[in-house]
Amino acid sequence: MSAAATDQHVVAVQSIEDWGAPRIQTFPFTSLRHAVIGVDASHYLNLRLNSPTSTEPLLNAVGGTPYTLKAAFRADLEAFKAVDATLIFVFHGLDYKNKELYTSPRTNTTVKAHRDGWKEYYNKDNGKEIAAERTLKAFAKASRLGKPKT
């Protein structure tokens, strides 16, 4: 083995955030005028769904797309449209790895919390304010239980 080969250093791989933090520069949003931008759709949706401004305790009860997600998505699209930028959303495919089956304990707990929410809603012994408060708490619990741990 040569002397040059033994003098090589092992460099640890750093995250993009660690690498980029000292290199961050800011520009006005208008600098994106006429740009074509690729967006990792999964990452974008994950950021939007898990932001503190997008929590909706009744989402488990009513289902569908969260209203805050729709509003945030529209606002983002309008901002890019205002500078004539084109967004290309990239979907990396379906990931079936590490998905839990419907019969998993967490799913069963979520279903129970959801059922408890409706039970509180229809409970005649509760006053309207108490029923509303307990219903919101039960659905919020179901929403928290239904989120995968990261």
DSSP file (Angstrom, degrees, kcal/mol; ACC not computed):
  #  RESIDUE AA STRUCTURE BP1 BP2  ACC     N-H-->O    O-->H-N    N-H-->O    O-->H-N    TCO  KAPPA ALPHA  PHI   PSI    X-CA   Y-CA   Z-CA
    1    1 A M              0   0    0      0, 0.0     2,-0.1     0, 0.0     5,-0.0   0.000 360.0 360.0 360.0 136.2    0.0    0.0    0.0
    2    2 A S     >  -     0   0    0      1,-0.1     4,-1.3     4,-0.0     3,-0.2  -0.325 360.0-114.8 -79.7 163.2    1.4    3.4   -0.9
    3    3 A A  H  > S+     0   0    0      1,-0.2     4,-1.0     2,-0.2    -1,-0.1   0.849 116.0  57.6 -64.3 -34.8    1.9    6.3    1.5
    4    4 A A  H  4 S+     0   0    0      1,-0.2     3,-0.3     2,-0.2     4,-0.3   0.870 103.4  52.9 -64.9 -36.7   -0.7    8.3   -0.3
    5    5 A A  H >4 S+     0   0    0      1,-0.2     3,-0.7    -3,-0.2    -1,-0.2   0.846 108.7  49.0 -69.5 -33.5   -3.4    5.6    0.2
    6    6 A T  H 3< S+     0   0    0     -4,-1.3    -1,-0.2     1,-0.2    -2,-0.2   0.687 104.9  59.8 -79.9 -16.8   -2.8    5.5    4.0
    7    7 A D  T 3< S+     0   0    0     -4,-1.0    -1,-0.2    -3,-0.3    -2,-0.2   0.441  77.5 118.3 -89.0  -0.3   -3.0    9.3    4.3
    8    8 A Q    <   -     0   0    0     -3,-0.7     2,-0.3    -4,-0.3    -3,-0.0  -0.406  58.6-136.6 -69.3 142.7   -6.6    9.5    3.0
    9    9 A H        -     0   0    0     -2,-0.1     2,-0.6     2,-0.0    -1,-0.1  -0.757   8.7-127.6-100.3 146.1   -9.2   10.8    5.4
   10   10 A V        -     0   0    0     -2,-0.3     2,-0.5     0, 0.0     0, 0.0  -0.831  25.0-158.2 -91.2 124.3  -12.6    9.4    5.9
   11   11 A V        -     0   0    0     -2,-0.6     2,-0.1     3,-0.0     3,-0.0  -0.905  11.9-132.0-108.2 127.0  -15.2   12.1    5.5
   12   12 A A        -     0   0    0     -2,-0.5     2,-0.4     1,-0.1     0, 0.0  -0.466  25.5-112.0 -74.0 147.3  -18.6   11.6    7.0
   13   13 A V        -     0   0    0     -2,-0.1     2,-0.3     1,-0.0    -1,-0.1  -0.669  35.8-156.4 -79.3 128.8  -21.7   12.2    4.9
   14   14 A Q        -     0   0    0     -2,-0.4    -3,-0.0     1,-0.1    -1,-0.0  -0.763  19.8-101.9-108.1 156.2  -23.5   15.3    6.1
   15   15 A S     >  -     0   0    0     -2,-0.3     4,-2.4     1,-0.1     5,-0.2  -0.262  30.2-114.0 -69.8 160.0  -27.2   16.1    5.6
   16   16 A I  H  > S+     0   0    0      1,-0.2     4,-2.7     2,-0.2     5,-0.2   0.846 118.0  55.8 -62.7 -33.2  -28.2   18.7    3.0
   17   17 A E  H  > S+     0   0    0      2,-0.2     4,-2.0     1,-0.2    -1,-0.2   0.930 109.4  45.0 -65.3 -45.1  -29.4   21.0    5.8
   18   18 A D  H  4 S+     0   0    0      1,-0.2    -2,-0.2     2,-0.2    -1,-0.2   0.896 117.2  45.5 -65.1 -40.0  -26.0   20.9    7.5
   19   19 A W  H  < S+     0   0    0     -4,-2.4     4,-0.2     1,-0.2    -2,-0.2   0.909 118.9  40.8 -68.6 -42.0  -24.1   21.4    4.2
   20   20 A G  H >X S+     0   0    0     -4,-2.7     3,-1.6    -5,-0.2     4,-0.5   0.720  90.4  86.1 -83.9 -21.2  -26.4   24.2    3.0
   21   21 A A  G >< S+     0   0    0     -4,-2.0     3,-1.0     1,-0.3    -1,-0.2   0.879  94.4  42.6 -51.7 -47.4  -26.9   26.2    6.2
   22   22 A P  G 34 S+     0   0    0      0, 0.0    -1,-0.3     0, 0.0    -2,-0.1   0.638 114.5  53.8 -75.3  -9.1  -23.8   28.3    5.9
   23   23 A R  G <4 S+     0   0    0     -3,-1.6    -2,-0.2    -4,-0.2    -3,-0.1   0.371  76.6 131.2-103.2   4.0  -24.5   28.8    2.2
   24   24 A I    <<  +     0   0    0     -3,-1.0     2,-0.4    -4,-0.5    -3,-0.0  -0.346  29.8 178.4 -65.8 133.1  -28.0   30.1    2.4
   25   25 A Q        -     0   0    0     -2,-0.1     2,-0.4     2,-0.0    -2,-0.1  -0.969  17.3-140.6-129.2 147.8  -28.7   33.3    0.5
   26   26 A T        +     0   0    0     -2,-0.4     3,-0.0     0, 0.0    -2,-0.0  -0.882  20.0 176.0-112.8 145.8  -32.1   35.0    0.2
   27   27 A F        -     0   0    0     -2,-0.4     2,-0.0     0, 0.0     5,-0.0  -0.930  41.0 -86.3-137.1 158.7  -33.5   36.6   -2.8
   28   28 A P    >   -     0   0    0      0, 0.0     3,-2.3     0, 0.0     4,-0.2  -0.395  39.1-118.0 -65.2 148.5  -36.8   38.3   -3.5
   29   29 A F  G >  S+     0   0    0      1,-0.3     3,-2.0     2,-0.2    54,-0.0   0.812 111.8  69.2 -56.8 -30.7  -39.6   35.9   -4.6
   30   30 A T  G >  S+     0   0    0      1,-0.3     3,-1.8     2,-0.2    -1,-0.3   0.645  77.8  79.3 -66.3 -13.4  -39.8   37.6   -7.9
   31   31 A S  G <  S+     0   0    0     -3,-2.3    -1,-0.3     1,-0.3    -2,-0.2   0.639  83.3  66.1 -68.7 -10.3  -36.3   36.2   -8.8
   32   32 A L  G X  S+     0   0    0     -3,-2.0     3,-2.5    -4,-0.2    -1,-0.3   0.372  72.6 141.9 -87.3   4.4  -38.3   33.0   -9.6
   33   33 A R  T <  S-     0   0    0     -3,-1.8    51,-0.2     1,-0.3    52,-0.1  -0.220  77.5  -1.3 -51.9 128.9  -40.0   34.8  -12.5
   34   34 A H  T 3  S+     0   0    0     49,-1.5    -1,-0.3     1,-0.2    51,-0.2   0.588  99.6 145.1  65.5  14.6  -40.4   32.4  -15.5
   35   35 A A    <   -     0   0    0     -3,-2.5    51,-3.1    48,-0.2     2,-0.5  -0.445  46.8-140.0 -79.5 154.9  -38.6   29.6  -13.5
   36   36 A V  E     -a   86   0A   0     49,-0.2     2,-0.5    -2,-0.1    51,-0.2  -0.983  26.1-168.7-113.1 121.3  -39.5   25.9  -13.9
   37   37 A I  E     -a   87   0A   0     49,-3.2    51,-3.0    -2,-0.5     2,-0.5  -0.941  16.5-144.6-122.2 127.3  -39.3   24.3  -10.4
   38   38 A G  E     -a   88   0A   0     -2,-0.5     2,-0.5    49,-0.2    51,-0.2  -0.766  19.3-164.6 -87.5 130.8  -39.4   20.6   -9.6
   39   39 A V  E     -a   89   0A   0     49,-2.9    51,-3.2    -2,-0.5     2,-1.0  -0.970  22.7-131.0-121.0 125.5  -41.2   19.9   -6.3
   40   40 A D  E  >  -a   90   0A   0     -2,-0.5     4,-2.6    49,-0.2     5,-0.2  -0.654  23.9-158.6 -71.2 105.3  -41.0   16.6   -4.4
   41   41 A A  H  > S+     0   0    0     49,-2.1     4,-2.8    -2,-1.0     5,-0.2   0.864  85.7  51.1 -60.1 -41.4  -44.7   16.1   -3.9
   42   42 A S  H  > S+     0   0    0     48,-0.5     4,-2.4     2,-0.2    -1,-0.2   0.923 112.8  45.6 -63.7 -44.3  -44.4   13.7   -1.0
   43   43 A H  H  > S+     0   0    0      2,-0.2     4,-2.5     1,-0.2    -2,-0.2   0.926 113.6  49.9 -65.0 -44.5  -42.1   16.0    0.9
   44   44 A Y  H  X S+     0   0    0     -4,-2.6     4,-2.4     1,-0.2    -2,-0.2   0.940 113.5  45.2 -59.1 -49.5  -44.3   19.0    0.1
   45   45 A L  H  X S+     0   0    0     -4,-2.8     4,-3.1     1,-0.2     5,-0.2   0.888 111.4  53.0 -64.3 -39.0  -47.5   17.3    1.3
   46   46 A N  H  X S+     0   0    0     -4,-2.4     4,-1.9    -5,-0.2    -1,-0.2   0.924 110.3  47.6 -62.0 -44.0  -45.7   16.0    4.4
   47   47 A L  H  < S+     0   0    0     -4,-2.5     4,-0.4     1,-0.2    -2,-0.2   0.925 116.1  44.8 -61.9 -44.0  -44.6   19.5    5.3
   48   48 A R  H >< S+     0   0    0     -4,-2.4     3,-0.7     1,-0.2    -2,-0.2   0.900 114.7  46.9 -68.5 -41.5  -48.2   20.8    4.7
   49   49 A L  H 3< S+     0   0    0     -4,-3.1    -1,-0.2     1,-0.2    -2,-0.2   0.803 117.4  42.2 -72.3 -28.7  -50.0   18.1    6.5
   50   50 A N  T 3< S+     0   0    0     -4,-1.9    -1,-0.2    -5,-0.2    -2,-0.2   0.287  85.5 114.0-104.6  10.2  -47.8   18.1    9.6
   51   51 A S  S X  S-     0   0    0     -3,-0.7     3,-2.0    -4,-0.4     4,-0.1  -0.531  76.5-118.8 -78.4 150.5  -47.4   21.9   10.0
   52   52 A P  G >  S+     0   0    0      0, 0.0     3,-0.8     0, 0.0    -1,-0.1   0.760 112.4  59.9 -60.1 -24.0  -49.0   23.4   13.2
   53   53 A T  G 3  S+     0   0    0      1,-0.2    -5,-0.0    15,-0.0    -4,-0.0   0.522  99.1  58.2 -82.4  -3.6  -51.3   25.5   11.0
   54   54 A S  G <   +     0   0    0     -3,-2.0     2,-0.4    -6,-0.1    -1,-0.2   0.219  69.7 125.2-112.5  17.0  -52.9   22.5    9.4
   55   55 A T    <   +     0   0    0     -3,-0.8    -5,-0.1    -4,-0.1    85,-0.0  -0.639  31.6 178.9 -80.2 128.5  -54.2   20.6   12.3
   56   56 A E    >   -     0   0    0     -2,-0.4     3,-1.7     1,-0.1     4,-0.3  -0.920  14.9-164.3-130.3 104.2  -57.9   19.8   12.0
   57   57 A P  T 3  S+     0   0    0      0, 0.0     3,-0.4     0, 0.0    86,-0.2   0.761  89.2  51.3 -63.8 -24.8  -59.4   17.9   14.9
   58   58 A L  T >> S+     0   0    0      1,-0.2     4,-2.5     2,-0.1     3,-0.6   0.391  78.1  99.7 -93.9   5.3  -62.6   16.9   13.0
   59   59 A L  H <> S+     0   0    0     -3,-1.7     4,-2.8     1,-0.3    -1,-0.2   0.888  81.2  53.6 -58.6 -39.5  -60.8   15.6   10.0
   60   60 A N  H 34 S+     0   0    0     -3,-0.4    -1,-0.3    -4,-0.3    -2,-0.1   0.829 112.0  46.2 -63.6 -30.5  -61.2   12.0   11.2
   61   61 A A  H <4 S+     0   0    0     -3,-0.6    -2,-0.2    -4,-0.2    -1,-0.2   0.916 124.5  28.0 -78.7 -44.7  -65.0   12.6   11.5
   62   62 A V  H  < S-     0   0    0     -4,-2.5    -2,-0.2     1,-0.1    -3,-0.2   0.720  92.8-164.0 -93.7 -21.7  -65.7   14.3    8.2
   63   63 A G     <  +     0   0    0     -4,-2.8    -1,-0.1    -5,-0.4    -2,-0.1  -0.112  39.6  90.1  69.3-170.8  -62.9   12.7    6.1
   64   64 A G  S    S-     0   0    0     -4,-0.1    -1,-0.1     2,-0.1    -2,-0.0  -0.284  88.7 -23.5  80.9-166.7  -61.7   14.0    2.8
   65   65 A T  S    S-     0   0    0      1,-0.1     2,-0.0    -2,-0.1     5,-0.0  -0.650  74.1-105.9 -82.6 134.0  -59.0   16.6    2.1
   66   66 A P     >  -     0   0    0      0, 0.0     4,-1.9     0, 0.0     3,-0.2  -0.350  21.1-136.4 -59.8 136.0  -58.2   18.9    5.0
   67   67 A Y  H  > S+     0   0    0      1,-0.2     4,-2.4     2,-0.2     5,-0.2   0.881 104.9  54.6 -61.2 -38.2  -59.5   22.4    4.3
   68   68 A T  H  > S+     0   0    0      1,-0.2     4,-2.5     2,-0.2    -1,-0.2   0.852 105.5  53.5 -66.3 -32.2  -56.3   24.0    5.5
   69   69 A L  H  > S+     0   0    0     -3,-0.2     4,-2.8     2,-0.2     5,-0.2   0.930 109.0  48.5 -66.4 -44.6  -54.4   21.9    3.0
   70   70 A K  H  X S+     0   0    0     -4,-1.9     4,-2.6     2,-0.2    -2,-0.2   0.934 113.7  46.6 -59.1 -46.5  -56.5   23.1    0.1
   71   71 A A  H  X S+     0   0    0     -4,-2.4     4,-2.3     1,-0.2    -2,-0.2   0.913 114.3  46.7 -64.2 -43.4  -56.2   26.7    1.1
   72   72 A A  H  X S+     0   0    0     -4,-2.5     4,-2.5     2,-0.2    -1,-0.2   0.906 112.7  50.1 -65.1 -41.7  -52.4   26.4    1.6
   73   73 A F  H  X S+     0   0    0     -4,-2.8     4,-2.6     2,-0.2    -2,-0.2   0.929 111.6  47.8 -62.8 -46.0  -52.0   24.6   -1.7
   74   74 A R  H  X S+     0   0    0     -4,-2.6     4,-2.7    -5,-0.2    -1,-0.2   0.914 111.5  50.7 -60.9 -42.6  -54.0   27.3   -3.5
   75   75 A A  H  X S+     0   0    0     -4,-2.3     4,-2.1     2,-0.2    -2,-0.2   0.911 111.2  48.4 -62.6 -42.1  -52.0   30.1   -1.9
   76   76 A D  H  X S+     0   0    0     -4,-2.5     4,-2.0     2,-0.2     5,-0.2   0.936 112.7  47.9 -63.1 -46.0  -48.8   28.4   -2.9
   77   77 A L  H  X S+     0   0    0     -4,-2.6     4,-2.5     1,-0.2    -2,-0.2   0.907 111.4  50.6 -62.2 -41.4  -49.9   27.9   -6.5
   78   78 A E  H  X S+     0   0    0     -4,-2.7     4,-2.2     1,-0.2    -1,-0.2   0.890 107.6  53.7 -64.0 -38.9  -51.2   31.5   -6.7
   79   79 A A  H  X S+     0   0    0     -4,-2.1     4,-0.7     1,-0.2    -1,-0.2   0.916 113.6  41.4 -62.3 -43.5  -47.8   32.9   -5.4
   80   80 A F  H ><>S+     0   0    0     -4,-2.0     5,-2.9     1,-0.2     3,-0.5   0.855 112.6  54.6 -72.9 -34.1  -45.9   31.0   -8.1
   81   81 A K  H ><5S+     0   0    0     -4,-2.5     3,-1.5     1,-0.2    -2,-0.2   0.861 100.2  61.8 -65.3 -34.6  -48.5   31.9  -10.8
   82   82 A A  H 3<5S+     0   0    0     -4,-2.2    -1,-0.2     1,-0.3    -2,-0.2   0.793 109.8  39.9 -63.1 -28.3  -48.0   35.6   -9.9
   83   83 A V  T <<5S-     0   0    0     -4,-0.7   -49,-1.5    -3,-0.5    -1,-0.3   0.244 116.0-115.2-103.6  12.5  -44.4   35.4  -10.9
   84   84 A D  T < 5 +     0   0    0     -3,-1.5     2,-0.3   -51,-0.2    -3,-0.2   0.853  62.1 154.8  58.8  38.2  -45.2   33.2  -13.9
   85   85 A A      < -     0   0    0     -5,-2.9     2,-0.5   -51,-0.2    -1,-0.2  -0.716  37.6-136.5 -94.4 148.7  -43.2   30.2  -12.5
   86   86 A T  E     -a   36   0A   0    -51,-3.1   -49,-3.2    -2,-0.3     2,-0.4  -0.915  12.9-155.5-108.0 126.8  -44.0   26.6  -13.5
   87   87 A L  E     -a   37   0A   0     -2,-0.5     2,-0.5   -51,-0.2   -49,-0.2  -0.861   4.6-165.9-101.7 134.7  -44.2   24.0  -10.8
   88   88 A I  E     -a   38   0A   0    -51,-3.0   -49,-2.9    -2,-0.4     2,-0.5  -0.959  12.7-150.1-118.6 110.7  -43.6   20.3  -11.7
   89   89 A F  E     -a   39   0A   0     -2,-0.5     2,-0.5   -51,-0.2   -49,-0.2  -0.693   9.7-155.5 -84.5 127.8  -44.7   18.0   -8.9
   90   90 A V  E     -a   40   0A   0    -51,-3.2   -49,-2.1    -2,-0.5   -48,-0.5  -0.909   5.3-164.2-108.9 122.7  -42.7   14.8   -8.9
   91   91 A F        -     0   0    0     -2,-0.5     3,-0.1   -50,-0.2   -51,-0.0  -0.923   8.5-156.0-106.6 127.0  -44.2   11.7   -7.3
   92   92 A H        -     0   0    0     -2,-0.5     2,-0.1     1,-0.3    -1,-0.1   0.346  47.3-101.3 -89.1   8.9  -41.7    8.9   -6.6
   93   93 A G        -     0   0    0      2,-0.1     2,-0.3     0, 0.0    -1,-0.3  -0.407  52.6 -42.2 104.5-179.9  -44.2    6.1   -6.6
   94   94 A L        -     0   0    0     -2,-0.1     2,-0.6    -3,-0.1    -3,-0.0  -0.674  44.6-153.5 -90.2 139.0  -46.1    4.0   -4.1
   95   95 A D        +     0   0    0     -2,-0.3    -2,-0.1     1,-0.1    -3,-0.0  -0.913  23.2 165.0-115.3 104.4  -44.3    2.8   -1.0
   96   96 A Y    >   +     0   0    0     -2,-0.6     3,-1.2     2,-0.0    -1,-0.1   0.542  43.4 111.8 -93.4  -8.1  -45.8   -0.4    0.4
   97   97 A K  T 3  S+     0   0    0      1,-0.3     3,-0.1     3,-0.0    -2,-0.0  -0.420  86.2   5.5 -68.8 138.8  -42.8   -1.1    2.6
   98   98 A N  T 3  S+     0   0    0      1,-0.2     2,-0.4    -2,-0.1    -1,-0.3   0.726  89.4 148.8  61.6  26.3  -43.4   -0.8    6.4
   99   99 A K    <   -     0   0    0     -3,-1.2     2,-0.2     1,-0.0    -1,-0.2  -0.733  44.3-126.0 -89.9 139.4  -47.1   -0.2    6.0
  100  100 A E        -     0   0    0     -2,-0.4     2,-0.1    -3,-0.1    -1,-0.0  -0.571  20.0-118.5 -85.6 147.4  -49.3   -1.4    8.8
  101  101 A L    >   -     0   0    0     -2,-0.2     3,-2.0     1,-0.1     6,-0.3  -0.398  29.5-106.6 -76.6 160.2  -52.3   -3.7    8.2
  102  102 A Y  T 3  S+     0   0    0      1,-0.3    -1,-0.1    -2,-0.1    -2,-0.0   0.790 118.8  59.3 -56.8 -29.3  -55.8   -2.5    9.1
  103  103 A T  T 3  S+     0   0    0      4,-0.1    -1,-0.3     5,-0.1    -2,-0.0   0.307  76.7 126.9 -86.9  10.7  -55.8   -4.9   12.0
  104  104 A S  S <> S-     0   0    0     -3,-2.0     4,-2.4     1,-0.1     5,-0.2  -0.314  72.5-116.1 -66.3 153.3  -52.7   -3.3   13.6
  105  105 A P  H  > S+     0   0    0      0, 0.0     4,-2.3     0, 0.0     5,-0.2   0.874 115.2  52.9 -58.7 -38.2  -53.2   -2.2   17.3
  106  106 A R  H  > S+     0   0    0      2,-0.2     4,-2.3     1,-0.2     5,-0.1   0.912 109.6  48.1 -65.6 -41.1  -52.7    1.5   16.4
  107  107 A T  H  > S+     0   0    0     -6,-0.3     4,-2.6     2,-0.2    -1,-0.2   0.917 111.5  49.8 -64.7 -42.5  -55.4    1.3   13.7
  108  108 A N  H  X S+     0   0    0     -4,-2.4     4,-2.3     1,-0.2    -1,-0.2   0.894 111.1  49.9 -62.2 -39.0  -57.8   -0.4   16.1
  109  109 A T  H  X S+     0   0    0     -4,-2.3     4,-2.5     2,-0.2    -2,-0.2   0.885 110.5  50.2 -65.9 -39.1  -57.0    2.3   18.7
  110  110 A T  H  X S+     0   0    0     -4,-2.3     4,-2.4     2,-0.2    -2,-0.2   0.920 110.3  49.2 -64.3 -44.3  -57.7    5.0   16.1
  111  111 A V  H  X S+     0   0    0     -4,-2.6     4,-2.6     2,-0.2    -2,-0.2   0.905 111.5  50.0 -62.0 -41.6  -61.0    3.4   15.2
  112  112 A K  H  X S+     0   0    0     -4,-2.3     4,-2.7     2,-0.2    -2,-0.2   0.921 110.8  48.6 -63.4 -44.0  -62.0    3.1   18.9
  113  113 A A  H  X S+     0   0    0     -4,-2.5     4,-1.8     2,-0.2    -2,-0.2   0.886 112.1  50.0 -63.3 -37.7  -61.1    6.8   19.4
  114  114 A H  H  X S+     0   0    0     -4,-2.4     4,-1.7     2,-0.2    -2,-0.2   0.924 111.4  47.7 -64.5 -45.5  -63.2    7.7   16.3
  115  115 A R  H  X S+     0   0    0     -4,-2.6     4,-2.2     1,-0.2    -2,-0.2   0.892 109.6  53.8 -62.8 -40.7  -66.1    5.7   17.6
  116  116 A D  H  X S+     0   0    0     -4,-2.7     4,-2.4     1,-0.2    -1,-0.2   0.867 104.5  56.2 -62.2 -36.3  -65.8    7.3   21.0
  117  117 A G  H  X S+     0   0    0     -4,-1.8     4,-1.9     1,-0.2    -1,-0.2   0.929 109.6  43.7 -61.3 -46.0  -66.0   10.7   19.4
  118  118 A W  H  X S+     0   0    0     -4,-1.7     4,-2.1     2,-0.2    -1,-0.2   0.859 110.4  56.4 -68.6 -33.9  -69.3    9.9   17.7
  119  119 A K  H  X S+     0   0    0     -4,-2.2     4,-0.7     1,-0.2    -2,-0.2   0.921 109.0  46.6 -62.6 -43.1  -70.5    8.4   21.0
  120  120 A E  H >< S+     0   0    0     -4,-2.4     3,-0.6     1,-0.2    -1,-0.2   0.884 109.7  55.2 -63.9 -38.3  -69.8   11.7   22.8
  121  121 A Y  H 3< S+     0   0    0     -4,-1.9    -2,-0.2     1,-0.2    -1,-0.2   0.904 115.0  37.2 -61.8 -42.4  -71.5   13.6   20.0
  122  122 A Y  H 3< S+     0   0    0     -4,-2.1     2,-0.5    -5,-0.1    -1,-0.2   0.443  84.4 122.1 -92.4   0.5  -74.7   11.7   20.3
  123  123 A N    X<  -     0   0    0     -4,-0.7     3,-0.8    -3,-0.6     8,-0.1  -0.519  46.4-162.8 -69.3 114.2  -74.7   11.3   24.1
  124  124 A K  T 3  S+     0   0    0     -2,-0.5    -1,-0.2     1,-0.2     4,-0.1   0.722  84.4  65.7 -70.9 -22.5  -77.9   12.9   25.3
  125  125 A D  T 3  S+     0   0    0      2,-0.1    -1,-0.2     6,-0.0     2,-0.2   0.758  88.2  82.0 -73.6 -23.7  -76.6   13.2   28.9
  126  126 A N  S <  S-     0   0    0     -3,-0.8     2,-0.1    -6,-0.2     0, 0.0  -0.559  83.0-124.4 -78.9 143.2  -74.0   15.7   27.9
  127  127 A G     >  -     0   0    0     -2,-0.2     4,-3.0     1,-0.1     5,-0.2  -0.375  35.4 -99.7 -72.7 168.1  -74.9   19.3   27.5
  128  128 A K  H  > S+     0   0    0      1,-0.2     4,-2.4     2,-0.2     5,-0.2   0.906 123.0  46.0 -59.4 -43.4  -74.1   20.8   24.1
  129  129 A E  H  > S+     0   0    0      2,-0.2     4,-2.4     1,-0.2    -1,-0.2   0.918 115.3  45.7 -67.5 -42.9  -70.9   22.5   25.2
  130  130 A I  H  > S+     0   0    0      2,-0.2     4,-2.8     1,-0.2     5,-0.3   0.917 113.5  50.1 -65.7 -42.8  -69.7   19.4   27.1
  131  131 A A  H  X S+     0   0    0     -4,-3.0     4,-2.5     1,-0.2    -2,-0.2   0.917 111.6  48.4 -61.4 -43.5  -70.6   17.2   24.1
  132  132 A A  H  X S+     0   0    0     -4,-2.4     4,-2.5    -5,-0.2    -2,-0.2   0.926 113.5  46.7 -63.2 -45.0  -68.7   19.5   21.7
  133  133 A E  H  X S+     0   0    0     -4,-2.4     4,-2.1     1,-0.2    -2,-0.2   0.932 115.8  44.1 -64.0 -46.5  -65.6   19.7   23.9
  134  134 A R  H  X S+     0   0    0     -4,-2.8     4,-2.3     2,-0.2    -1,-0.2   0.872 112.9  52.4 -67.4 -36.8  -65.5   15.9   24.4
  135  135 A T  H  X S+     0   0    0     -4,-2.5     4,-2.5    -5,-0.3     5,-0.2   0.939 110.0  48.0 -63.5 -47.3  -66.2   15.2   20.8
  136  136 A L  H  X S+     0   0    0     -4,-2.5     4,-2.5     1,-0.2    -2,-0.2   0.903 111.9  50.2 -60.3 -42.1  -63.4   17.5   19.6
  137  137 A K  H  X S+     0   0    0     -4,-2.1     4,-2.2     2,-0.2    -1,-0.2   0.913 111.0  48.6 -63.3 -42.2  -61.0   15.9   22.1
  138  138 A A  H  X S+     0   0    0     -4,-2.3     4,-2.2     2,-0.2    -2,-0.2   0.916 114.1  45.1 -65.7 -42.7  -61.9   12.3   20.9
  139  139 A F  H  X S+     0   0    0     -4,-2.5     4,-2.2     2,-0.2   -79,-0.2   0.872 111.5  52.8 -70.2 -35.2  -61.5   13.2   17.2
  140  140 A A  H  X S+     0   0    0     -4,-2.5     4,-2.3    -5,-0.2    -1,-0.2   0.902 109.3  50.3 -63.5 -39.4  -58.2   15.0   17.9
  141  141 A K  H  X S+     0   0    0     -4,-2.2     4,-2.6     1,-0.2    -2,-0.2   0.917 109.1  50.8 -63.2 -43.3  -57.0   11.9   19.7
  142  142 A A  H  X S+     0   0    0     -4,-2.2     4,-1.7     1,-0.2    -1,-0.2   0.885 109.6  51.4 -61.8 -38.1  -58.0    9.8   16.7
  143  143 A S  H  X S+     0   0    0     -4,-2.2     4,-0.6   -86,-0.2    -2,-0.2   0.921 111.4  46.4 -65.5 -43.6  -56.1   12.1   14.4
  144  144 A R  H >< S+     0   0    0     -4,-2.3     3,-0.8     1,-0.2    -2,-0.2   0.907 113.0  49.8 -64.5 -41.5  -52.9   11.9   16.6
  145  145 A L  H 3< S+     0   0    0     -4,-2.6    -1,-0.2     1,-0.2    -2,-0.2   0.821 106.2  57.0 -67.7 -30.2  -53.1    8.1   16.8
  146  146 A G  H 3< S+     0   0    0     -4,-1.7    -1,-0.2    -5,-0.2    -2,-0.2   0.625  85.0  95.9 -78.5 -13.0  -53.6    7.7   13.1
  147  147 A K  S << S-     0   0    0     -3,-0.8     2,-0.1    -4,-0.6    -4,-0.0  -0.620  80.4-118.4 -80.9 134.1  -50.3    9.5   12.2
  148  148 A P        -     0   0    0      0, 0.0     2,-0.3     0, 0.0    -1,-0.1  -0.410  29.4-112.0 -68.0 146.4  -47.4    7.3   11.5
  149  149 A K              0   0    0      1,-0.1     0, 0.0    -2,-0.1     0, 0.0  -0.615 360.0 360.0 -79.0 136.7  -44.4    7.7   13.9
  150  150 A T              0   0    0     -2,-0.3    -1,-0.1     0, 0.0     0, 0.0   0.392 360.0 360.0-115.2 360.0  -41.3    9.1   12.2
